[in-house]
Amino acid sequence: DEDTQNTTGGSRKRKSRGMVMYRCLHCPADKPWANRKRDNAWHHTRRCHADIISSLDRTLIGGSSDVVDDEREATRPRIDAFFPSRYSDVSLRRMFDRDRYLDAIISLITRRRLAFSAINWDEMQEIMLAANPAIEDLLVTNRSALMRLIDATYELYSSQLMATLEASISKIHILSDLWTSPHRHGILAISARWVDQDYQPQRALLAMPECRYSHSGETQASLIIDTLAKYGIASKVGYHVGDNATSNDTCLSYLSRRLRDDYGLTFDPSKRRIRCVAHIINLSLQAFLLASSKEALIAALDATDDTSNDQLFAQFYDTLHDAGQTTRTDEAHQRRRASRKRQSYT
């Protein structure tokens, strides 16, 4: 390819002048050959690779005749077929799409959960330079710079999501779930579901703030209120979906009070609450089918009664004990009946 610099002469006729590098693909890798001159490329081919052009006309470079047949000239192979051009560094840098690169590297780090130090990996740098060797100084190699880019990208998508939420034709229903990260940080995931202008159901993650110092319902409600205020959707809040944790009762009560005091809105914490059926089924399976842990048993029973945990576990243990005794008694009766039948035959 050519790195061309255009100039305009006095006759206003555009002239072009460029730099082309011809590289021989037939020379061994330990003895490469490259040159910028077209004639030198032809001479190299005739001298070192005569078998390749043995079928070509000997007058390709000039010959002794001053008249060249038009048809022969039209069918003559181009030198580019033997010496593919090599892009200059300037051309390679111009072809580099930095915005696309930044989007790709941010998506790779965040979606695949790679460490921020991944941008300093030698293998990561080699992959980028293998695709374009002229962009070494354009790559992101600083973790602080990467974190700033991630924050800027989050703010950009948040503004776009805000516009989408404002255009919704339905109430915006809030879902929240508190969980603990592997590093022992309490994270509250806040997401939303709504119907857009095309009457299509949509969902999106709004925020993942950290619950510091306390996991109480009031703390969670404050984080939800801050998220609603950020996106300007407090007046469109519909229902809340959460698990059966006791803290959610306090959370919705405090959320109702804040919506009334701050926005003059009425939010019934009992009628507007939807319990997550997936959480209920999960606890039920762990408690009654898998019997994987004592905590699962207590949580499943606690979701249906207000008695203490010790009483719940005692009731559940007594039920299993009675069922076991009944089963053993039935088996004993069956053995005695079978024994009587055998004795009657004998």
C-alpha positions in Angstrom: 0.0 0.0 0.0 1.1 3.6 -0.4 1.6 6.4 2.1 0.8 9.2 -0.4 1.4 12.9 0.0 -0.6 15.0 -2.5 0.6 18.3 -3.8 -1.0 20.8 -6.3 1.3 22.3 -8.9 0.9 25.6 -10.7 -1.3 24.1 -13.4 -3.7 22.9 -10.6 -3.1 19.4 -11.7 -3.0 17.1 -8.7 0.2 15.1 -8.4 0.8 12.3 -6.0 4.0 10.8 -4.7 4.2 7.9 -2.3 6.4 5.3 -0.7 6.0 1.6 -1.5 8.0 -1.2 -0.1 8.3 -4.4 -2.1 9.0 -7.5 0.0 9.8 -10.9 -1.6 7.7 -13.8 -0.4 9.9 -16.4 -2.1 13.1 -15.6 -0.2 13.8 -17.5 3.0 12.9 -15.9 6.3 16.5 -15.8 7.5 17.5 -13.9 4.3 14.6 -11.5 3.6 14.7 -9.1 0.6 12.9 -5.8 0.4 13.3 -2.7 -1.6 11.4 0.5 -2.5 12.3 0.5 -6.2 10.1 -1.3 -8.7 12.9 -2.0 -11.2 15.1 -3.4 -8.4 12.2 -5.8 -7.5 12.1 -7.0 -11.1 15.8 -7.5 -11.3 15.8 -9.4 -8.1 13.0 -11.7 -9.4 14.8 -12.3 -12.7 18.1 -13.0 -11.0 17.0 -15.1 -8.0 13.6 -16.5 -9.1 13.8 -16.9 -12.8 11.6 -19.9 -12.8 8.7 -17.8 -11.6 8.7 -15.5 -14.6 10.1 -17.9 -17.2 6.7 -17.7 -19.1 6.6 -13.9 -19.1 7.8 -11.6 -21.9 11.5 -10.7 -21.6 10.6 -7.1 -22.4 8.7 -6.5 -19.1 11.2 -3.9 -17.9 11.9 -2.2 -21.1 13.5 -4.3 -23.8 15.1 -2.8 -27.0 11.9 -2.1 -28.8 10.4 1.4 -28.5 6.9 0.2 -29.4 4.9 -2.0 -27.0 2.0 -3.9 -28.1 -1.2 -2.8 -26.4 -2.7 -6.2 -26.0 0.5 -7.7 -24.6 0.7 -4.8 -22.2 -2.9 -5.3 -21.1 -2.3 -9.0 -20.3 1.1 -8.4 -18.6 1.0 -9.4 -14.9 1.5 -6.7 -12.3 4.6 -6.6 -10.2 2.3 -6.5 -7.1 1.4 -10.1 -7.7 5.0 -11.1 -6.8 5.8 -8.4 -4.3 2.9 -7.6 -2.0 3.1 -4.0 -0.7 3.8 -3.3 3.0 1.9 -0.7 4.9 4.0 2.2 6.4 3.7 3.0 10.1 1.8 6.2 9.2 -0.8 4.3 7.3 -1.1 1.7 10.1 -1.6 4.4 12.7 -4.3 6.1 10.6 -6.2 2.8 10.3 -6.2 2.3 14.1 -9.7 2.9 15.5 -8.9 3.9 19.1 -12.6 4.3 20.1 -13.3 0.7 19.0 -10.2 -0.5 20.8 -11.2 1.2 24.1 -14.7 -0.2 23.9 -13.3 -3.7 23.3 -10.7 -3.5 26.1 -13.2 -2.2 28.6 -15.7 -4.9 27.7 -13.0 -7.6 28.0 -12.0 -6.5 31.4 -15.4 -5.9 32.9 -17.5 -8.7 31.3 -14.9 -11.4 31.6 -14.0 -10.2 35.1 -10.3 -9.9 34.4 -8.0 -8.1 36.8 -7.1 -4.5 36.0 -3.5 -5.6 35.8 -4.4 -7.6 32.7 -3.6 -4.6 30.5 0.0 -4.9 31.7 0.3 -8.5 30.7 3.0 -9.1 28.0 0.7 -11.5 26.2 -2.1 -8.8 26.0 0.4 -6.3 24.5 1.6 -8.9 22.0 -1.9 -9.6 20.8 -2.5 -5.9 20.1 0.9 -5.4 18.4 0.5 -8.5 16.3 -2.7 -6.9 14.8 -1.0 -3.5 14.4 2.7 -3.1 15.2 2.6 0.7 14.9 0.3 1.5 17.9 2.4 0.6 20.8 2.2 4.2 22.2 -1.6 4.3 21.7 -2.4 1.3 24.0 -3.7 1.6 27.5 -1.1 0.3 29.9 -2.0 2.1 33.1 -4.5 0.7 35.6 -5.6 4.1 36.8 -6.3 5.2 33.3 -8.3 2.1 32.7 -10.4 2.7 35.8 -11.1 6.3 34.7 -12.2 4.9 31.3 -14.5 2.4 33.0 -16.1 5.2 35.1 -16.5 7.4 32.0 -18.1 4.5 30.1 -20.5 3.8 33.0 -21.6 7.5 33.1 -22.2 7.4 29.4 -24.4 4.4 29.5 -26.2 5.6 32.6 -27.2 8.8 30.7 -28.5 6.7 27.8 -30.4 4.4 30.2 -31.9 7.4 32.0 -33.4 8.7 28.7 -34.8 5.2 28.0 -36.4 5.0 31.4 -38.0 8.4 31.1 -39.7 7.3 27.8 -41.2 4.2 29.4 -45.0 3.8 29.1 -45.4 1.6 32.2 -44.4 1.7 35.8 -40.8 0.8 36.5 -40.6 -2.1 38.9 -37.6 -2.4 41.1 -35.7 -5.6 42.0 -33.0 -5.7 44.7 -30.8 -8.4 46.2 -28.1 -8.2 48.8 -25.1 -10.6 48.5 -21.6 -10.8 49.7 -18.7 -10.8 47.3 -15.7 -13.2 47.6 -13.8 -10.3 49.3 -16.5 -10.0 52.0 -18.1 -6.8 50.6 -21.8 -6.4 50.9 -23.2 -5.5 47.4 -26.8 -4.5 46.8 -27.8 -5.2 43.2 -30.6 -2.9 42.0 -32.3 -3.6 38.7 -35.4 -2.5 36.9 -38.1 -3.9 34.5 -40.4 -1.8 32.4 -42.2 -1.6 29.0 -40.7 0.6 26.4 -42.4 2.8 23.7 -42.6 -0.2 21.3 -44.5 -2.2 24.0 -41.5 -4.5 24.5 -40.5 -5.7 28.0 -37.1 -4.4 29.0 -34.8 -4.9 32.0 -31.5 -3.3 33.1 -29.1 -3.2 36.0 -29.3 0.3 37.5 -26.6 0.2 40.2 -24.5 -2.0 42.5 -23.7 0.1 45.5 -21.8 -1.3 48.5 -23.6 -1.7 51.8 -21.0 -0.4 54.2 -21.1 -0.9 58.0 -24.6 -2.3 58.1 -26.9 -4.5 56.0 -30.1 -3.2 57.7 -33.3 -2.5 55.8 -32.9 1.2 56.3 -29.4 1.2 54.7 -30.7 -0.8 51.7 -33.7 1.6 51.3 -31.4 4.6 51.4 -29.3 3.1 48.5 -32.5 2.4 46.5 -33.7 6.0 47.1 -30.4 7.4 45.9 -30.6 5.2 42.7 -34.2 6.3 42.0 -33.1 9.9 42.4 -30.1 9.5 40.1 -32.3 8.2 37.3 -35.3 10.4 38.0 -37.8 7.6 38.2 -39.1 7.9 41.8 -42.5 9.0 40.5 -42.7 5.9 38.2 -42.0 3.2 40.9 -44.3 0.2 40.6 -43.6 -3.0 42.6 -40.6 -4.2 44.4 -39.3 -7.8 44.0 -37.0 -9.3 46.7 -36.4 -12.4 48.7 -37.9 -13.3 52.0 -35.2 -11.8 54.2 -36.6 -10.0 57.3 -34.6 -6.9 56.4 -36.7 -6.4 53.3 -39.8 -5.7 55.5 -37.9 -2.9 57.1 -36.5 -1.8 53.8 -39.9 -1.3 52.1 -41.3 0.4 55.2 -38.5 2.9 55.2 -38.7 3.2 51.4 -42.4 4.1 51.7 -41.7 6.7 54.3 -38.9 8.3 52.2 -41.1 8.4 49.1 -43.8 10.1 51.1 -41.6 12.6 52.7 -39.3 13.4 49.8 -41.7 13.1 46.8 -45.2 13.1 48.3 -45.8 9.7 46.8 -47.9 6.8 48.3 -46.2 3.4 48.3 -47.9 0.6 50.2 -45.1 -1.6 51.5 -47.4 -4.7 51.7 -49.3 -4.4 48.5 -46.3 -3.3 46.4 -44.1 -6.2 47.5 -43.6 -9.3 45.4 -41.7 -12.2 47.0 -39.1 -13.9 44.8 -40.6 -17.3 44.0 -37.1 -18.5 42.8 -35.7 -17.8 46.3 -38.6 -19.7 47.9 -38.2 -22.7 45.6 -34.4 -22.7 46.2 -34.8 -22.8 50.0 -37.5 -25.5 49.8 -35.2 -27.7 47.6 -32.3 -27.3 49.9 -34.3 -27.9 53.0 -36.6 -30.8 52.1 -35.1 -32.4 49.1 -31.3 -32.0 49.3 -31.2 -31.4 53.1 -27.8 -29.7 52.5 -27.6 -27.6 55.6 -29.3 -26.8 58.9 -29.3 -23.1 57.9 -31.4 -23.9 54.8 -33.9 -25.8 57.0 -34.3 -22.9 59.4 -34.6 -20.4 56.6 -37.2 -22.3 54.8 -39.3 -22.8 58.0 -38.7 -19.3 59.1 -40.2 -18.0 55.9 -43.6 -19.6 56.8 -43.8 -18.9 60.6 -42.9 -16.4 63.3 -41.7 -19.0 65.9 -38.1 -19.0 66.9 -35.4 -20.9 65.0 -34.9 -23.4 67.8 -38.6 -24.2 67.9 -38.7 -24.5 64.1 -35.8 -26.9 64.0 -37.2 -29.0 66.9 -40.6 -29.2 65.1 -39.0 -30.3 61.9 -36.8 -32.8 63.7 -39.8 -34.3 65.5 -41.7 -34.6 62.3 -38.8 -36.5 60.6 -38.4 -38.7 63.8 -42.1 -39.6 63.9 -42.1 -40.3 60.1 -39.1 -42.6 60.7 -40.7 -44.5 63.5 -43.9 -44.9 61.5 -41.9 -46.3 58.6 -40.0 -48.8 60.8 -43.3 -49.9 62.5 -44.9 -50.6 59.1 -41.8 -52.5 58.0 -42.0 -54.6 61.2 -45.7 -55.4 60.6 -44.9 -56.5 57.0 -42.1 -58.8 58.2 -44.4 -60.4 60.8 -47.2 -61.0 58.2 -44.7 -62.6 55.8 -43.4 -64.8 58.6 -46.9 -66.0 59.5 -47.6 -66.9 55.9 -44.4 -69.0 55.6 -45.4 -70.8 58.8 -48.9 -71.6 57.6 -47.5 -73.2 54.4 -45.2 -75.3 56.3 
